[in-house]
């Protein structure tokens, strides 16, 4: 359950002096000037984040405020942010602690199977014992020291862009094994990517495919491979 106010994590992490600056964007702030305005708005509207810290012009840290630990919500948010590929860290604020999750490591592939969130927790800081560390946390992330100190949680090869490239290379290899040359295999993959883009933007849907006979055409093509 999300908190009704973002003030808990702002105070926990000592971010009061950033209010009203471009470094800290809260839900409801104007973001029209940001080159990532659409992605940030999605974080607030669809994922219920309370705020985002920008490093330069890149959204890097997302904040999720909870009264009690809601693993299902964290799993859903982590999946969406990993697929988005922009933010690097999700900080979940609870009344007496903050939990830092890596957004570089992937969720469980099967969306029907809950992710083992424990493997994504970089660390847990408690308000009583780690108050100073909590107030230094954002600055440590911004400087890059946090990533250097927790390298096993931030593997470049695990990020969504690296995973996508790896999957595309594997898909091309399989198409070539079925008889296509490199040019034809890449042409097929480019078409698939383009169609996925159109579907994501809801420009085309199943009704469109049925009306144009596209579905039957794809079925005929797939039977050859």
N, C-alpha and C positions, 0 to 999 in steps of 0.2 A: 504494500500500500504506500502510495506516495504521500509525502508530507504536504500540508497546506501552505507551507512557507519555506523558502530556500535559505532562511537566515541561519539555520543550524549549521550547515556546512560552510557557509561564509565565515562564521565566527570560529568554527573548529579549525579552519585552515588559514585563518588570519588574512582574509581577502577583503576586509572592509575598505581598505584604501584603493581598491581597484573598481569599486562600484562607480558606474558612469564612464568607465574608460573603454577603449576598444579591445583591451586585453581580455576582459571578462564580459561575456554576453549572457544576459539572463532572459528567461522566457518572457516575452512581451516587449523586449527591447527592439529598436529598429535595426534591421540587419540588411537593408536594401543595398548598402554600399559594399557588402562583402561579396567576393567572387564565389563564395560557397554558400550563398544565402539559402538556396533551395535545400541543400543538405542539412544546414543548421536548423531551418524551419521544420524539417522532417524529424530531427532529433527532439524537438520540443512537442510538436503536434502528435506524432505517431508513437514516440517512445517515452514521453513524459519526463524527459530530462529537465532538470531545473536550471542548468547553466552549462556554458562551454568556455574553456580558456583557449585563447588564440595564441599561437607562437608564431610571430610574424603575421602572415595572412592565412595560416593554416589552422583549422580547428584541431586541437591536440588532446585536450582532456575534457571528458564529459562527466557531469555530476548527476547522480540519481539519489534522491532523498527518500528514505524509507523509515517508518516508525519501527517495524520489525522486519527481520530478514525474509525477503520473498525470493526464493531461489528461482521460481518459475519466471518471474518478471525479469530477473537478472539474466537468465538464459535467453529469453526473447530479445532483450536489449543487446546482449553481447552478439547474438547471431546477426542482428540487423547491422550493428556497427562494424563487425568484422567484414561483412559483405560490402558495406559502404566503402571501407578502405581508407578513410580519412583520419579519424581519431586514433590515437595510440593507446590511451589509458581511460578506463572507466573507474571513477571513484564513487563508491556507494557509501553514503553517509547514514549512519544509525545514531541514535541518541548518545551512545557512549563510545563509539568507535567509528573508524572509516576503514573500508576494505578496498584495496587497490587491485584491479583486474587488468591483465594485459589484453589488448585488443589486436595484438599481432598473431597470437596463437588461435588456431581455428576451433570452432565448436564441433560437436559430434556431427558427422556427415548426415546421418538420418535425423531429419527434423522431428520425427516421432519419438526419438530416444533422447531423454534429458542429457545435457552435457554434464560431464564431471567437472563442476565449477571449481573444486578444490585445486585442480591442476592449473587453473587460470589465476588463482589468487597470488599476487606477488608478495603481499604482506598485509597484516592487519595491525593497525595502530589504535591504541586505546587512549581515550581523552585524559584519563588520570595519569597513566605512566608515560605516555608518549606525546604530551602536549607540545613540547618544543619541536619535536620531529614533524608533527602534523603541520605546524606553522611554517616549516621550512620546505615542506614537501613539494609544493607547486614550483617554487624557485629551483629546486633540485631537478625537477623534470624539465623545466625550461632550459636549464643549462646543459642538459644532456648527461649529467652525472648519474641520474637515476637509471638510465638505460645501460650505461657502462657498468654500474654496480649490480645489475640484475640481467645480465646478458642471456641467460638460459630462458628467460621469459620473453625475449624480444629477438627472435630469429627471423632474419630477412626472408628465409626460404618458406616460412610459415604464413607470411602475409598473403592477403587475398590476391594481390597482383601477381606475386611469384607463383602462387598456387594455380592461378588461371593460365599463366604461360606454360607451366609444367603440364597441365591438363590438355592444353591445345597441342603441345608437342606429342603427347601420348596419343591423342586422337588422330593427328596426322600420321603417326607411325602405323596405327591400326588400319587407316584407310589405304595406306600404301601397301600394307600386307594383303589387302583385298584386291589389289590390282591397279589402283589409281597412281599416277605419277605425282610428284610433289606439287606441280602447278594445279592439277585438278583437285587434289586433296585440300589444298589451301583455299581454293575457290569455294568448295563445299563448306568449309569452316567459316569463311567470311559470310556466306549466305546465312548460315545458322546464327551467327552473331548478329547480323542485321535483323533477322526475323525476331530474335529474342529482344532486341532493342524496341522494335515496333510493338511487340506484345507488352513489354514493360511500360511503354508509354500509352498503352491501350489504344493504339492506332488501328490494330487488327485484332480480331478475336476468332473463336471457333466458328461463329456464324459467317464471318467473312471467308474463312477457309472452305466451308461447306458450299457457299454460294459460288465460289470460283473454281471448285473442284480441286483445290490445292491439297486437301487432306488425302484424297485418293492418289494424287500424284506422288506425294511423299511416301505413302504406303507402298506404291509400286517401286519407288527408288530403294526403300529400305529392304525390300525383299531380295534385292540383288546383292546386299552386303550382309 
